[in-house]
Amino acid sequence: MQPLNSNNETKELLIVEAEDFSLYIKGVPYDQQYESLLQYRKRAGLEKEMMTFRYDAQNVESIELYDIEMNHLIPVGEHRFAPIFFENRIYQLVITPKTERELSFYHENPGIREAMTTVGRSAILMGNLQFMNEVGLTTFSIFSGQEKLLEITLEIYPSKLNYKEDYRQLLEEVNEEIYNLAFHFIKKTYLGASSVFSDKPSPTEFFRLLEHYFNSFCQAIDRIEAQPHHQLVTQYEMVRGDRIKRLDAVGKRYLRNNIQLLQEIDFGIAMKGRSLLPTKGLNAKKTQSFDTIENRFIKWMMERLIHQIVDLKKRLLTRKGAYDQSIDEVLINRIRKMTFKLESYLKKTLWQKIGSIDRSVLNMVMQMKVGYRDAYKIYLLVTRGLALQGEMLKMSVKDVATLYEYWTYLKVGQILRNKYEAVDQTIVKATYGRLFVNLDQTRDAKQVFIHQHTGERITLSFQKNAGRLPTVRQKPDIMLEIEKSDKDYTYNYIFDAKYRIDFSQNNPGPLEEDINTMHRYRDAHVTKRNGPYERHAFGAYVLFPWQDEENYELHPFFESIDEVNIGGLPFLPRTTKLVERLVERLVESNPEELQQEGILPQGSISYWESQLEDVTLIGSINNIDDYYEYKQNGYYEIQASLLKGEWQRSKYLALYITQNVAKVSGVENGIQFYGEISRVEILEHLNSETRVRFHIYHWQTLKKTIRPVGYGIQTFIITTFSVLSHAKDLPELFMKSGEEVKLWRMLRRLTTNVKTALDAKIVDHASKIQAYQIGYYFVVIDPEQEEIHVMYGDDIVEKLPLETLKRQPSYVFRVVKETIFK
């Protein structure tokens, strides 16, 4: 999150001048996707997105909002404003009193409310408005005692989503997916209907469910009419001056605006040295009103049911037999009776005086009060069948991070259901006669699918508790468990929704710390099967909200999926291609393919083969005691969970001496000692940690120490003995392909001053060689274009087909030499 004063583009975003106070909001008027205000201004001009801003105030003199295009504050009126308030930003709010009236600040969120404090003797209210992952409408108020002086509603926009498309589509898709799951559940339990699954409920199924609960719904409405919820409201009537009993702020403002109504008399109201009394004015009185948000919501429920019933009747009359072959006039009459019953309620005086609803509500009245609670539960059961843990209609400000978690799980389930047969789910459950959505961090929810051709079972779990682990309990968002024929264990993959993006690079991607979390998840999920612990999570992937799939395929954290089965994938309603492709590959792959991708995963011990070639493992030594132990006793030991790739084929092992060990031991920092592996031993220590011990015939010394040159090794890397024998610097050991080795050796013939640049300073974290550098020249292999680029700075001065390196290496040598050493 960016601090308030992290740049010089902090602006005054809102200024309110009122009779009793001044209000200021300052902050940065754009989100973290944009590097500058100018960049955001151009984008906002193209998208023409307009935010909601409302206010209700007494004695306000002026209200000004910051306008992106005009780059200054302008009065609020008919003008519409581009978004200037975003999640995960901090906005400074200052309220300065102009009178002796004591002011207070209110917001429904306690964290925001408590952030406002009184400063100094002048009773200035000051604090920070911080909307974490909450987007949508948010309202705050300024009070003087019990009197509300100002109420402002702002629209908070997501910084990682397109609000107009992605955010709203997230809401719709979560709603739609739960809707379908609920009706699948209803068909199998409540209705006893066909076992054939359908994507959407039919109108006939809706009618059967409504008919079952219709009388209960009407009884709930009767209870509401017998004891409706009400509130006291202030009403004003024009009366003679001597009949004014209560003159509040509204009445005072009316007299100030109509001073001709004031007459000077002997015993009047003292005003500026004169004795005045109004001839007439507004008298305030409290009256009981049933036009509450709760009653509006109940009225809206009845109107929605009428609309759906009428729509059903039209369908049945115009397409007879389309949904149910037994449709007849008896059914049509039952539908008419229900419509008439609901319409008769709405014709009553009580409901006619109640206005239209402008927002959803889920408060204590709707949850606890007799009648309201029952009507609400039945309405959800009939029309939606869901409550999302009671948070679906909680407030106008939505926690978009939680929404994104829900959506990722439901969307991956939808991807699987589109390809495989859904056979079971525990997301939608019946509790006390209502459908309950089981999506939160306190319960395990799952969906089960069957591969139609192989019969293999696929389980998708949400917030699955991994049970007892040797270290600490882990609970990733999504666990995909894939059964394979003839295997008594599953191939497990972790997907974790992270509503965060790293915008610090040209190609945005997941945060590095989230990728580290994926390493932790995979390493922690282990199981014991008649032997040492084995890892049963084969891969772990961050899902993050980004749209550009095409360019992201060039991101290191996408390429790392193929290399180590850990990385990140963009995932939004219009960005699902990469996730769909990965899920399909995991489900469709043979077990042998998945096993080869694993890093000491479950089943690996039985899969290992003793194939020792000239592959060389280079292990890091960070402890002086370990150094002396390994050198004196002829072995090297490493934690089994850290090993990956083709380490089983290693014939040689070399030691990388870290700087700390080098200082104490007196040997050089880098790689100096190596030896041939005599045997490999799997050890299970007392702390249940599985380790691999490589026994060495005897240690030998390289002719010249391989220097770190600013790089390092955290655990281990794999290379070949040939590269080890000729390497000068540590990055050179990263070379994997034959083309990289051939080109490097070619450049070494030209000069010994060849630097190898990797995309990470820790060699075992690197994913590729960025370039070979000679002075100001760079030689780069572009695998996508299948070309070799010779660059001077950022400019490409020569291109060569990669195939030429295989067929005519002497020609490549000549061109590179003439280009660099001309």
Secondary structure, DSSP 4 states (H G I P E B T S, - for coil): ---TTSSTT-EEEEEEEESSEEEEEEE-SS-TT-SSHHHHHHHHHHH-----EEEEESSEEEEEEEETTTTEEEE-SS-------BTTEEEEEEEEESSS---EEEESSHHHHHH-EEETTTTEEEEEEEESSEEEEEEEEEEETTEEEEEEEEEEBPSSS-IIIIIHHHHHHHHHHHHHHHHHHHHHTTS---S---SS--HHHHHHHHHHHHHHHHHHHHHHHHS---EEEEEEEEEEGGG-----HHHHHHHHH-GGGEEEEEEEEEETTEEEEESEEEEEEEEEE---HHHHHHHHHHHHHHHHHHHHHHHHHHSTTSS-TT--HHHHHHHHHHHHHHHHHHTSHHHHT-----S----HHHHHSTTHHHHHHHHIIIII---TTTTTTS-SEEEHHHHHHHHHHHHHHHHHHHHSEEEEESSEEEETTEEEE--STTS-EEEEEE-TTT--EEEEEES------SS-----SEEEEEE-TT-SSEEEEEEEE----B-SSSS-B--HHHHHHHHHHHHH-EEESSSSEEE-EEEEEEEE----HHHHTTSHHHHHHHHHSEEEEE-BTTB-HHHHHHHHHHHHS-HHHHHHH-SSBTTHHHH------SEEEEEEE--HHHHHHHHHHTEEEEEGGG--TTGGGEEEEEEEE-HHHHHHH-SPSEEEEEEEEEEEEEEE-TTS-EEEEEEES--EEEEEEEB-TT-B-SSEEEEEHHHHHH--BGGGGG--SHHHHHHHHHHHHH-S--EEEESSSBGGG---EEEEEETTEEEEEETTTTEEEEEETTEEEEEEEHHHHHH-HHHHHHHHHHHH--
